[in-house]
Amino acid sequence: RGVEKICEGKDFKEALDVVSKFSGDNNVNISISYLEAAESILKIEITERAKYIRVILSELERIWNYVRDIAWIFMDIGFALPAQNLFALQEELMRLNKNLSGHRFLFNSLTLGGVNFDMDSGKLKAIEDAVNKVENIIKDSEEFILGSSSVLDRLEFTGKINKKTAEELSLCGISARASELKRDSRAEFPYLIYGSLNLKPLILDGGDVFARTALRIKEIYLSKKIILDLLSDLPEGNVTVSFDSKPEAYSYAIGNSETSRGNAFFYIMADDKGKIFRLKYIDPSFRVWPSIQYGVLGNIIADFPLINKSLNLSYAGNDM
């Protein structure tokens, strides 16, 4: 698609509009990684309230992605009813997104210097109600999985990626953590306020579809806790800061964030006119895609869609 070349010569705000469309269902977390680099170059320090809101939006995006992922795993093994329950929950979460930001995918929620909207008491209550409902429904799904031999028969030992392979391929995100690698950008490269949360990567050692599914469930519970903790301690203040700084010629910075698929990495260099000279982005899907050829070994053809969905990689994110 040539998206990196498209960003060259654009100012940092124009490039954000492009970056946020790299892979739409992860646009908040990808944009956070970009902004970590861009705001470093521009020497912008955002407010504490803006940092909190960015993290809340990041975790909301993670939750709705994992709810959808688990729903599709149910669909791929022929369990339509629990899948439809989760698709209905996903729809409620996307309506919440629109209520918060004006867009179902949270597009244009972030901006250089902060966020594009504040959260009043009504929005805070809506978020609290939504994540509590998510936990209740996900607990039902978890009980259904663990109580059904038919489900476990399809998930356990299917699509196994062992720790050695995960290390050699330098996997990230769910795919790495389900194979016992402690790869989580929120803990490895703390950004925004994640450093103060003392997060430890959630890991499992199965490396199979069951482990990746179970880990998504654990991550949903963790995201819910993070959100509720932040809602109860949201600082007062503005959500944006003004700036007129021009970057030093050919200065550069990197950005990291943890999307629902894993690490999003940016390298950005400014030119001598205050615009982007070079931008490099590495999407987690690009790093994880080679693992599919190992995950399918020894499995029946009918399990390929299930293995593929348990990794749930982005075609757009892979095709830069």
ZITA-V69238 format. One record per residue. N is the residue number from 1. PHI is phi as a letter, one per 20 degrees, with the letter a starting at -180 (* if undefined). OMEGA is omega as a letter, one per 20 degrees, with the letter a starting at -180 (* if undefined). Layout:
n:N phi:PHI omega:OMEGA
n:N phi:PHI omega:OMEGA
This chain:
n:1 phi:* omega:r
n:2 phi:m omega:a
n:3 phi:f omega:r
n:4 phi:f omega:r
n:5 phi:f omega:r
n:6 phi:g omega:a
n:7 phi:f omega:a
n:8 phi:f omega:a
n:9 phi:n omega:r
n:10 phi:e omega:r
n:11 phi:f omega:a
n:12 phi:f omega:r
n:13 phi:f omega:r
n:14 phi:f omega:a
n:15 phi:f omega:r
n:16 phi:g omega:r
n:17 phi:f omega:r
n:18 phi:f omega:a
n:19 phi:g omega:a
n:20 phi:f omega:r
n:21 phi:d omega:r
n:22 phi:g omega:r
n:23 phi:b omega:a
n:24 phi:g omega:a
n:25 phi:f omega:r
n:26 phi:c omega:a
n:27 phi:f omega:a
n:28 phi:f omega:a
n:29 phi:f omega:r
n:30 phi:f omega:r
n:31 phi:f omega:r
n:32 phi:f omega:r
n:33 phi:f omega:r
n:34 phi:g omega:a
n:35 phi:f omega:r
n:36 phi:g omega:r
n:37 phi:f omega:a
n:38 phi:f omega:a
n:39 phi:f omega:r
n:40 phi:f omega:r
n:41 phi:f omega:a
n:42 phi:e omega:r
n:43 phi:l omega:r
n:44 phi:d omega:r
n:45 phi:d omega:a
n:46 phi:e omega:a
n:47 phi:f omega:r
n:48 phi:f omega:r
n:49 phi:f omega:r
n:50 phi:f omega:r
n:51 phi:f omega:r
n:52 phi:f omega:a
n:53 phi:f omega:r
n:54 phi:g omega:a
n:55 phi:f omega:r
n:56 phi:g omega:r
n:57 phi:f omega:r
n:58 phi:g omega:a
n:59 phi:f omega:r
n:60 phi:f omega:r
n:61 phi:f omega:r
n:62 phi:f omega:a
n:63 phi:f omega:a
n:64 phi:f omega:r
n:65 phi:f omega:a
n:66 phi:f omega:r
n:67 phi:f omega:r
n:68 phi:f omega:a
n:69 phi:g omega:a
n:70 phi:f omega:r
n:71 phi:g omega:a
n:72 phi:f omega:r
n:73 phi:f omega:r
n:74 phi:g omega:a
n:75 phi:f omega:a
n:76 phi:f omega:r
n:77 phi:d omega:r
n:78 phi:n omega:r
n:79 phi:d omega:a
n:80 phi:f omega:a
n:81 phi:f omega:r
n:82 phi:f omega:r
n:83 phi:f omega:a
n:84 phi:f omega:r
n:85 phi:g omega:r
n:86 phi:f omega:r
n:87 phi:f omega:r
n:88 phi:f omega:r
n:89 phi:f omega:r
n:90 phi:g omega:r
n:91 phi:f omega:r
n:92 phi:f omega:r
n:93 phi:f omega:r
n:94 phi:f omega:r
n:95 phi:f omega:r
n:96 phi:f omega:r
n:97 phi:g omega:a
n:98 phi:f omega:r
n:99 phi:f omega:a
n:100 phi:f omega:a
n:101 phi:d omega:a
n:102 phi:n omega:a
n:103 phi:b omega:a
n:104 phi:f omega:r
n:105 phi:d omega:a
n:106 phi:m omega:r
n:107 phi:g omega:r
n:108 phi:m omega:r
n:109 phi:f omega:a
n:110 phi:d omega:r
n:111 phi:b omega:r
n:112 phi:g omega:r
n:113 phi:n omega:r
n:114 phi:q omega:r
n:115 phi:c omega:a
n:116 phi:e omega:r
n:117 phi:b omega:r
n:118 phi:e omega:a
n:119 phi:d omega:r
n:120 phi:e omega:a
n:121 phi:f omega:r
n:122 phi:f omega:r
n:123 phi:f omega:r
n:124 phi:f omega:r
n:125 phi:f omega:r
n:126 phi:f omega:r
n:127 phi:f omega:a
n:128 phi:g omega:r
n:129 phi:f omega:a
n:130 phi:f omega:a
n:131 phi:f omega:r
n:132 phi:f omega:r
n:133 phi:f omega:r
n:134 phi:g omega:a
n:135 phi:g omega:a
n:136 phi:f omega:a
n:137 phi:f omega:r
n:138 phi:f omega:r
n:139 phi:f omega:r
n:140 phi:f omega:r
n:141 phi:f omega:r
n:142 phi:f omega:r
n:143 phi:f omega:r
n:144 phi:f omega:a
n:145 phi:f omega:a
n:146 phi:f omega:a
n:147 phi:e omega:a
n:148 phi:d omega:r
n:149 phi:f omega:r
n:150 phi:f omega:r
n:151 phi:f omega:a
n:152 phi:f omega:r
n:153 phi:f omega:a
n:154 phi:e omega:a
n:155 phi:e omega:a
n:156 phi:f omega:r
n:157 phi:m omega:r
n:158 phi:e omega:r
n:159 phi:m omega:a
n:160 phi:f omega:r
n:161 phi:c omega:a
n:162 phi:f omega:a
n:163 phi:f omega:a
n:164 phi:f omega:r
n:165 phi:f omega:r
n:166 phi:f omega:r
n:167 phi:f omega:a
n:168 phi:f omega:r
n:169 phi:e omega:a
n:170 phi:l omega:r
n:171 phi:f omega:r
n:172 phi:b omega:r
n:173 phi:m omega:a
n:174 phi:g omega:a
n:175 phi:f omega:r
n:176 phi:f omega:a
n:177 phi:f omega:r
n:178 phi:f omega:r
n:179 phi:d omega:r
n:180 phi:m omega:r
n:181 phi:e omega:a
n:182 phi:e omega:a
n:183 phi:d omega:r
n:184 phi:b omega:a
n:185 phi:g omega:r
n:186 phi:f omega:r
n:187 phi:d omega:a
n:188 phi:f omega:a
n:189 phi:c omega:a
n:190 phi:g omega:r
n:191 phi:c omega:a
n:192 phi:l omega:a
n:193 phi:d omega:a
n:194 phi:f omega:a
n:195 phi:f omega:a
n:196 phi:e omega:a
n:197 phi:e omega:r
n:198 phi:l omega:a
n:199 phi:f omega:r
n:200 phi:d omega:a
n:201 phi:g omega:r
n:202 phi:e omega:a
n:203 phi:c omega:r
n:204 phi:c omega:a
n:205 phi:d omega:a
n:206 phi:f omega:a
n:207 phi:m omega:a
n:208 phi:d omega:a
n:209 phi:f omega:r
n:210 phi:f omega:a
n:211 phi:f omega:a
n:212 phi:f omega:r
n:213 phi:f omega:a
n:214 phi:f omega:a
n:215 phi:f omega:r
n:216 phi:f omega:r
n:217 phi:f omega:r
n:218 phi:f omega:r
n:219 phi:f omega:r
n:220 phi:f omega:r
n:221 phi:f omega:r
n:222 phi:f omega:r
n:223 phi:f omega:r
n:224 phi:g omega:r
n:225 phi:f omega:r
n:226 phi:g omega:a
n:227 phi:f omega:a
n:228 phi:f omega:r
n:229 phi:f omega:a
n:230 phi:f omega:r
n:231 phi:f omega:a
n:232 phi:f omega:a
n:233 phi:c omega:a
n:234 phi:f omega:a
n:235 phi:f omega:r
n:236 phi:f omega:r
n:237 phi:p omega:r
n:238 phi:f omega:r
n:239 phi:d omega:r
n:240 phi:c omega:r
n:241 phi:c omega:r
n:242 phi:e omega:r
n:243 phi:b omega:r
n:244 phi:c omega:a
n:245 phi:f omega:r
n:246 phi:d omega:a
n:247 phi:f omega:r
n:248 phi:f omega:a
n:249 phi:g omega:r
n:250 phi:m omega:r
n:251 phi:f omega:a
n:252 phi:b omega:r
n:253 phi:b omega:r
n:254 phi:d omega:r
n:255 phi:c omega:r
n:256 phi:c omega:r
n:257 phi:b omega:r
n:258 phi:d omega:r
n:259 phi:e omega:r
n:260 phi:f omega:r
n:261 phi:d omega:a
n:262 phi:p omega:a
n:263 phi:f omega:r
n:264 phi:d omega:a
n:265 phi:c omega:r
n:266 phi:c omega:r
n:267 phi:c omega:a
n:268 phi:c omega:r
n:269 phi:c omega:r
n:270 phi:e omega:r
n:271 phi:e omega:a
n:272 phi:e omega:r
n:273 phi:d omega:r
n:274 phi:n omega:r
n:275 phi:d omega:a
n:276 phi:e omega:r
n:277 phi:e omega:a
n:278 phi:b omega:r
n:279 phi:c omega:r
n:280 phi:c omega:r
n:281 phi:c omega:r
n:282 phi:c omega:a
n:283 phi:e omega:r
n:284 phi:g omega:a
n:285 phi:f omega:r
n:286 phi:f omega:a
n:287 phi:f omega:a
n:288 phi:e omega:a
n:289 phi:g omega:a
n:290 phi:f omega:a
n:291 phi:f omega:a
n:292 phi:g omega:a
n:293 phi:f omega:r
n:294 phi:e omega:a
n:295 phi:f omega:a
n:296 phi:e omega:a
n:297 phi:f omega:r
n:298 phi:m omega:a
n:299 phi:d omega:r
n:300 phi:f omega:a
n:301 phi:g omega:a
n:302 phi:f omega:r
n:303 phi:e omega:a
n:304 phi:g omega:r
n:305 phi:g omega:r
n:306 phi:f omega:r
n:307 phi:f omega:r
n:308 phi:g omega:a
n:309 phi:f omega:r
n:310 phi:f omega:r
n:311 phi:e omega:r
n:312 phi:l omega:a
n:313 phi:e omega:a
n:314 phi:e omega:r
n:315 phi:f omega:r
n:316 phi:f omega:a
n:317 phi:f omega:a
n:318 phi:f omega:a
n:319 phi:d omega:a
n:320 phi:e omega:*
